[in-house]
Amino acid sequence: MKIKKFFPLILSCFIWILFYIPYLPYHILHQDNAVYLLGSKMMLVGKIPYLDFWDNKPPFIYFMYK
């Protein structure tokens, strides 16, 4: 009897988790991607990382996005 009472809540939580899990990496990583892409774009025009532009990211991160 109690499961019928909470079934809509359980179902909505399950559906929310099912659709949210694939987008979780996007929500975590999307802010830094813009910084990496901007650094990579600057490298393509001849700028040197950590001399012409700097951000507190680990070494070679801009080379991975180039």
Biopython code that builds the backbone (N, CA, C, O; Angstrom):
import numpy as np
from Bio.PDB.StructureBuilder import StructureBuilder

atoms = [
    (1, "MET", "N", (0.822, -1.193, 0.000)),
    (1, "MET", "CA", (0.000, 0.000, 0.000)),
    (1, "MET", "C", (0.872, 1.266, 0.000)),
    (1, "MET", "O", (0.547, 2.240, -0.679)),
    (2, "LYS", "N", (1.968, 1.254, 0.753)),
    (2, "LYS", "CA", (2.819, 2.427, 0.818)),
    (2, "LYS", "C", (3.583, 2.648, -0.485)),
    (2, "LYS", "O", (3.860, 3.793, -0.843)),
    (3, "ILE", "N", (3.929, 1.583, -1.198)),
    (3, "ILE", "CA", (4.681, 1.737, -2.458)),
    (3, "ILE", "C", (3.838, 2.468, -3.506)),
    (3, "ILE", "O", (4.383, 3.223, -4.311)),
    (4, "LYS", "N", (2.556, 2.261, -3.508)),
    (4, "LYS", "CA", (1.691, 2.958, -4.458)),
    (4, "LYS", "C", (1.666, 4.459, -4.170)),
    (4, "LYS", "O", (1.516, 5.273, -5.082)),
    (5, "LYS", "N", (1.811, 4.810, -2.918)),
    (5, "LYS", "CA", (1.785, 6.215, -2.541)),
    (5, "LYS", "C", (3.043, 6.942, -3.030)),
    (5, "LYS", "O", (2.970, 8.090, -3.470)),
    (6, "PHE", "N", (4.179, 6.277, -2.952)),
    (6, "PHE", "CA", (5.441, 6.888, -3.332)),
    (6, "PHE", "C", (5.911, 6.536, -4.736)),
    (6, "PHE", "O", (6.982, 6.982, -5.150)),
    (7, "PHE", "N", (5.154, 5.761, -5.466)),
    (7, "PHE", "CA", (5.569, 5.341, -6.803)),
    (7, "PHE", "C", (5.803, 6.521, -7.755)),
    (7, "PHE", "O", (6.811, 6.509, -8.462)),
    (8, "PRO", "N", (4.938, 7.531, -7.817)),
    (8, "PRO", "CA", (5.226, 8.671, -8.712)),
    (8, "PRO", "C", (6.518, 9.396, -8.344)),
    (8, "PRO", "O", (7.255, 9.827, -9.231)),
    (9, "LEU", "N", (6.796, 9.533, -7.079)),
    (9, "LEU", "CA", (8.022, 10.184, -6.639)),
    (9, "LEU", "C", (9.252, 9.343, -7.023)),
    (9, "LEU", "O", (10.240, 9.874, -7.531)),
    (10, "ILE", "N", (9.179, 8.060, -6.781)),
    (10, "ILE", "CA", (10.288, 7.160, -7.121)),
    (10, "ILE", "C", (10.506, 7.138, -8.627)),
    (10, "ILE", "O", (11.648, 7.172, -9.085)),
    (11, "LEU", "N", (9.450, 7.083, -9.389)),
    (11, "LEU", "CA", (9.553, 7.067, -10.847)),
    (11, "LEU", "C", (10.129, 8.371, -11.382)),
    (11, "LEU", "O", (10.975, 8.351, -12.277)),
    (12, "SER", "N", (9.686, 9.496, -10.848)),
    (12, "SER", "CA", (10.219, 10.776, -11.326)),
    (12, "SER", "C", (11.696, 10.927, -10.957)),
    (12, "SER", "O", (12.467, 11.469, -11.749)),
    (13, "CYS", "N", (12.102, 10.467, -9.790)),
    (13, "CYS", "CA", (13.522, 10.512, -9.412)),
    (13, "CYS", "C", (14.353, 9.626, -10.328)),
    (13, "CYS", "O", (15.441, 10.019, -10.750)),
    (14, "PHE", "N", (13.859, 8.449, -10.634)),
    (14, "PHE", "CA", (14.568, 7.539, -11.522)),
    (14, "PHE", "C", (14.718, 8.139, -12.921)),
    (14, "PHE", "O", (15.792, 8.055, -13.515)),
    (15, "ILE", "N", (13.674, 8.732, -13.440)),
    (15, "ILE", "CA", (13.727, 9.342, -14.768)),
    (15, "ILE", "C", (14.673, 10.542, -14.761)),
    (15, "ILE", "O", (15.440, 10.727, -15.706)),
    (16, "TRP", "N", (14.629, 11.349, -13.716)),
    (16, "TRP", "CA", (15.528, 12.505, -13.613)),
    (16, "TRP", "C", (16.981, 12.058, -13.590)),
    (16, "TRP", "O", (17.816, 12.643, -14.280)),
    (17, "ILE", "N", (17.295, 11.034, -12.809)),
    (17, "ILE", "CA", (18.661, 10.509, -12.747)),
    (17, "ILE", "C", (19.066, 9.915, -14.082)),
    (17, "ILE", "O", (20.197, 10.110, -14.526)),
    (18, "LEU", "N", (18.177, 9.205, -14.718)),
    (18, "LEU", "CA", (18.466, 8.568, -15.998)),
    (18, "LEU", "C", (18.832, 9.591, -17.070)),
    (18, "LEU", "O", (19.729, 9.348, -17.877)),
    (19, "PHE", "N", (18.149, 10.720, -17.085)),
    (19, "PHE", "CA", (18.429, 11.735, -18.092)),
    (19, "PHE", "C", (19.518, 12.719, -17.668)),
    (19, "PHE", "O", (20.103, 13.382, -18.525)),
    (20, "TYR", "N", (19.805, 12.830, -16.380)),
    (20, "TYR", "CA", (20.806, 13.778, -15.916)),
    (20, "TYR", "C", (22.219, 13.202, -15.967)),
    (20, "TYR", "O", (23.168, 13.943, -16.221)),
    (21, "ILE", "N", (22.379, 11.930, -15.739)),
    (21, "ILE", "CA", (23.706, 11.297, -15.688)),
    (21, "ILE", "C", (24.505, 11.530, -16.976)),
    (21, "ILE", "O", (25.688, 11.854, -16.870)),
    (22, "PRO", "N", (23.946, 11.389, -18.179)),
    (22, "PRO", "CA", (24.768, 11.639, -19.378)),
    (22, "PRO", "C", (25.253, 13.080, -19.500)),
    (22, "PRO", "O", (26.284, 13.318, -20.130)),
    (23, "TYR", "N", (24.557, 14.035, -18.929)),
    (23, "TYR", "CA", (24.952, 15.432, -19.031)),
    (23, "TYR", "C", (25.814, 15.897, -17.860)),
    (23, "TYR", "O", (26.235, 17.053, -17.834)),
    (24, "LEU", "N", (26.082, 15.036, -16.906)),
    (24, "LEU", "CA", (26.873, 15.410, -15.741)),
    (24, "LEU", "C", (28.283, 15.859, -16.108)),
    (24, "LEU", "O", (28.735, 16.869, -15.569)),
    (25, "PRO", "N", (29.004, 15.173, -16.989)),
    (25, "PRO", "CA", (30.336, 15.684, -17.353)),
    (25, "PRO", "C", (30.289, 17.056, -18.004)),
    (25, "PRO", "O", (31.194, 17.865, -17.801)),
    (26, "TYR", "N", (29.259, 17.328, -18.777)),
    (26, "TYR", "CA", (29.131, 18.641, -19.414)),
    (26, "TYR", "C", (28.990, 19.740, -18.367)),
    (26, "TYR", "O", (29.593, 20.805, -18.497)),
    (27, "HIS", "N", (28.199, 19.486, -17.337)),
    (27, "HIS", "CA", (27.990, 20.498, -16.306)),
    (27, "HIS", "C", (29.240, 20.722, -15.467)),
    (27, "HIS", "O", (29.435, 21.808, -14.923)),
    (28, "ILE", "N", (30.074, 19.720, -15.361)),
    (28, "ILE", "CA", (31.294, 19.860, -14.573)),
    (28, "ILE", "C", (32.391, 20.524, -15.398)),
    (28, "ILE", "O", (33.142, 21.340, -14.863)),
    (29, "LEU", "N", (32.506, 20.199, -16.690)),
    (29, "LEU", "CA", (33.653, 20.613, -17.486)),
    (29, "LEU", "C", (33.423, 21.804, -18.397)),
    (29, "LEU", "O", (34.398, 22.319, -18.945)),
    (30, "HIS", "N", (32.238, 22.263, -18.590)),
    (30, "HIS", "CA", (31.984, 23.250, -19.634)),
    (30, "HIS", "C", (32.647, 24.597, -19.380)),
    (30, "HIS", "O", (32.937, 25.303, -20.345)),
    (31, "GLN", "N", (32.900, 24.991, -18.145)),
    (31, "GLN", "CA", (33.509, 26.293, -17.898)),
    (31, "GLN", "C", (34.979, 26.313, -18.278)),
    (31, "GLN", "O", (35.456, 27.307, -18.824)),
    (32, "ASP", "N", (35.693, 25.261, -18.007)),
    (32, "ASP", "CA", (37.119, 25.220, -18.322)),
    (32, "ASP", "C", (37.379, 25.030, -19.812)),
    (32, "ASP", "O", (38.415, 25.464, -20.316)),
    (33, "ASN", "N", (36.468, 24.396, -20.512)),
    (33, "ASN", "CA", (36.693, 24.162, -21.938)),
    (33, "ASN", "C", (36.881, 25.466, -22.698)),
    (33, "ASN", "O", (37.680, 25.517, -23.634)),
    (34, "ALA", "N", (36.176, 26.510, -22.324)),
    (34, "ALA", "CA", (36.327, 27.791, -23.009)),
    (34, "ALA", "C", (37.731, 28.353, -22.803)),
    (34, "ALA", "O", (38.302, 28.939, -23.723)),
    (35, "VAL", "N", (38.285, 28.183, -21.620)),
    (35, "VAL", "CA", (39.643, 28.666, -21.346)),
    (35, "VAL", "C", (40.643, 27.886, -22.177)),
    (35, "VAL", "O", (41.561, 28.471, -22.751)),
    (36, "TYR", "N", (40.479, 26.573, -22.249)),
    (36, "TYR", "CA", (41.393, 25.742, -23.031)),
    (36, "TYR", "C", (41.303, 26.081, -24.518)),
    (36, "TYR", "O", (42.322, 26.176, -25.203)),
    (37, "LEU", "N", (40.091, 26.262, -25.007)),
    (37, "LEU", "CA", (39.934, 26.577, -26.421)),
    (37, "LEU", "C", (40.506, 27.943, -26.762)),
    (37, "LEU", "O", (41.085, 28.118, -27.834)),
    (38, "LEU", "N", (40.356, 28.904, -25.877)),
    (38, "LEU", "CA", (40.929, 30.224, -26.112)),
    (38, "LEU", "C", (42.452, 30.145, -26.126)),
    (38, "LEU", "O", (43.094, 30.768, -26.972)),
    (39, "GLY", "N", (43.035, 29.391, -25.203)),
    (39, "GLY", "CA", (44.480, 29.210, -25.204)),
    (39, "GLY", "C", (44.968, 28.511, -26.454)),
    (39, "GLY", "O", (46.008, 28.876, -27.001)),
    (40, "SER", "N", (44.241, 27.522, -26.909)),
    (40, "SER", "CA", (44.606, 26.818, -28.140)),
    (40, "SER", "C", (44.518, 27.734, -29.353)),
    (40, "SER", "O", (45.357, 27.675, -30.251)),
    (41, "LYS", "N", (43.489, 28.586, -29.371)),
    (41, "LYS", "CA", (43.353, 29.532, -30.476)),
    (41, "LYS", "C", (44.514, 30.523, -30.480)),
    (41, "LYS", "O", (45.001, 30.897, -31.547)),
    (42, "MET", "N", (44.957, 30.947, -29.318)),
    (42, "MET", "CA", (46.090, 31.859, -29.237)),
    (42, "MET", "C", (47.376, 31.174, -29.713)),
    (42, "MET", "O", (48.232, 31.816, -30.321)),
    (43, "MET", "N", (47.511, 29.888, -29.441)),
    (43, "MET", "CA", (48.681, 29.157, -29.914)),
    (43, "MET", "C", (48.701, 29.077, -31.430)),
    (43, "MET", "O", (49.769, 29.124, -32.042)),
    (44, "LEU", "N", (47.521, 28.956, -32.045)),
    (44, "LEU", "CA", (47.456, 28.852, -33.506)),
    (44, "LEU", "C", (47.899, 30.140, -34.197)),
    (44, "LEU", "O", (48.321, 30.108, -35.353)),
    (45, "VAL", "N", (47.807, 31.269, -33.499)),
    (45, "VAL", "CA", (48.266, 32.525, -34.089)),
    (45, "VAL", "C", (49.695, 32.865, -33.670)),
    (45, "VAL", "O", (50.186, 33.957, -33.958)),
    (46, "GLY", "N", (50.360, 31.933, -32.991)),
    (46, "GLY", "CA", (51.769, 32.107, -32.689)),
    (46, "GLY", "C", (52.115, 32.505, -31.264)),
    (46, "GLY", "O", (53.283, 32.759, -30.971)),
    (47, "LYS", "N", (51.138, 32.567, -30.372)),
    (47, "LYS", "CA", (51.421, 32.908, -28.983)),
    (47, "LYS", "C", (52.035, 31.705, -28.266)),
    (47, "LYS", "O", (51.775, 30.559, -28.636)),
    (48, "ILE", "N", (52.833, 31.961, -27.260)),
    (48, "ILE", "CA", (53.502, 30.893, -26.514)),
    (48, "ILE", "C", (52.856, 30.770, -25.140)),
    (48, "ILE", "O", (52.768, 31.746, -24.395)),
    (49, "PRO", "N", (52.397, 29.545, -24.807)),
    (49, "PRO", "CA", (51.769, 29.365, -23.495)),
    (49, "PRO", "C", (52.731, 29.692, -22.360)),
    (49, "PRO", "O", (53.929, 29.419, -22.439)),
    (50, "TYR", "N", (52.192, 30.269, -21.326)),
    (50, "TYR", "CA", (52.913, 30.648, -20.112)),
    (50, "TYR", "C", (53.919, 31.782, -20.329)),
    (50, "TYR", "O", (54.595, 32.187, -19.383)),
    (51, "LEU", "N", (54.028, 32.293, -21.538)),
    (51, "LEU", "CA", (54.793, 33.515, -21.786)),
    (51, "LEU", "C", (53.875, 34.622, -22.272)),
    (51, "LEU", "O", (53.885, 35.725, -21.726)),
    (52, "ASP", "N", (53.068, 34.329, -23.311)),
    (52, "ASP", "CA", (52.141, 35.315, -23.860)),
    (52, "ASP", "C", (50.764, 35.268, -23.190)),
    (52, "ASP", "O", (50.063, 36.279, -23.147)),
    (53, "PHE", "N", (50.387, 34.140, -22.686)),
    (53, "PHE", "CA", (49.140, 34.007, -21.942)),
    (53, "PHE", "C", (49.355, 32.976, -20.847)),
    (53, "PHE", "O", (50.193, 32.082, -20.968)),
    (54, "TRP", "N", (48.579, 33.119, -19.770)),
    (54, "TRP", "CA", (48.785, 32.267, -18.617)),
    (54, "TRP", "C", (47.466, 32.007, -17.917)),
    (54, "TRP", "O", (46.599, 32.877, -17.833)),
    (55, "ASP", "N", (47.338, 30.808, -17.425)),
    (55, "ASP", "CA", (46.214, 30.437, -16.588)),
    (55, "ASP", "C", (46.728, 29.374, -15.622)),
    (55, "ASP", "O", (47.693, 28.680, -15.944)),
    (56, "ASN", "N", (46.132, 29.228, -14.483)),
    (56, "ASN", "CA", (46.649, 28.287, -13.495)),
    (56, "ASN", "C", (46.169, 26.859, -13.774)),
    (56, "ASN", "O", (45.521, 26.225, -12.942)),
    (57, "LYS", "N", (46.500, 26.391, -14.939)),
    (57, "LYS", "CA", (46.192, 25.025, -15.347)),
    (57, "LYS", "C", (47.489, 24.227, -15.430)),
    (57, "LYS", "O", (48.568, 24.815, -15.486)),
    (58, "PRO", "N", (47.403, 22.907, -15.439)),
    (58, "PRO", "CA", (48.624, 22.105, -15.518)),
    (58, "PRO", "C", (49.331, 22.283, -16.859)),
    (58, "PRO", "O", (48.695, 22.647, -17.848)),
    (59, "PRO", "N", (50.631, 22.031, -16.905)),
    (59, "PRO", "CA", (51.382, 22.172, -18.146)),
    (59, "PRO", "C", (50.821, 21.273, -19.259)),
    (59, "PRO", "O", (50.295, 20.191, -18.996)),
    (60, "PHE", "N", (50.943, 21.736, -20.477)),
    (60, "PHE", "CA", (50.575, 21.019, -21.695)),
    (60, "PHE", "C", (49.068, 20.833, -21.888)),
    (60, "PHE", "O", (48.666, 20.119, -22.806)),
    (61, "ILE", "N", (48.232, 21.442, -21.068)),
    (61, "ILE", "CA", (46.795, 21.291, -21.251)),
    (61, "ILE", "C", (46.340, 21.963, -22.543)),
    (61, "ILE", "O", (45.401, 21.491, -23.186)),
    (62, "TYR", "N", (46.991, 23.053, -22.930)),
    (62, "TYR", "CA", (46.605, 23.732, -24.167)),
    (62, "TYR", "C", (47.003, 22.913, -25.386)),
    (62, "TYR", "O", (46.323, 22.960, -26.411)),
    (63, "PHE", "N", (48.085, 22.170, -25.290)),
    (63, "PHE", "CA", (48.509, 21.342, -26.408)),
    (63, "PHE", "C", (47.541, 20.189, -26.667)),
    (63, "PHE", "O", (47.422, 19.718, -27.798)),
    (64, "MET", "N", (46.857, 19.739, -25.628)),
    (64, "MET", "CA", (45.896, 18.651, -25.797)),
    (64, "MET", "C", (44.649, 19.125, -26.529)),
    (64, "MET", "O", (43.985, 18.320, -27.183)),
    (65, "TYR", "N", (44.314, 20.394, -26.440)),
    (65, "TYR", "CA", (43.127, 20.924, -27.107)),
    (65, "TYR", "C", (43.434, 21.544, -28.464)),
    (65, "TYR", "O", (42.525, 22.039, -29.131)),
    (66, "LYS", "N", (44.684, 21.528, -28.882)),
    (66, "LYS", "CA", (45.076, 22.167, -30.128)),
    (66, "LYS", "C", (44.578, 21.386, -31.316)),
    (66, "LYS", "O", (44.816, 21.779, -32.458)),
]
sb = StructureBuilder()
sb.init_structure("model")
sb.init_model(0)
sb.init_chain("A")
sb.init_seg("    ")
for serial, (resi, resn, name, xyz) in enumerate(atoms, 1):
    if name == "N":
        sb.init_residue(resn, " ", resi, " ")
    sb.init_atom(name, np.array(xyz, "f"), 0.0, 1.0, " ", f" {name:<3s}", serial, name[0])
structure = sb.get_structure()
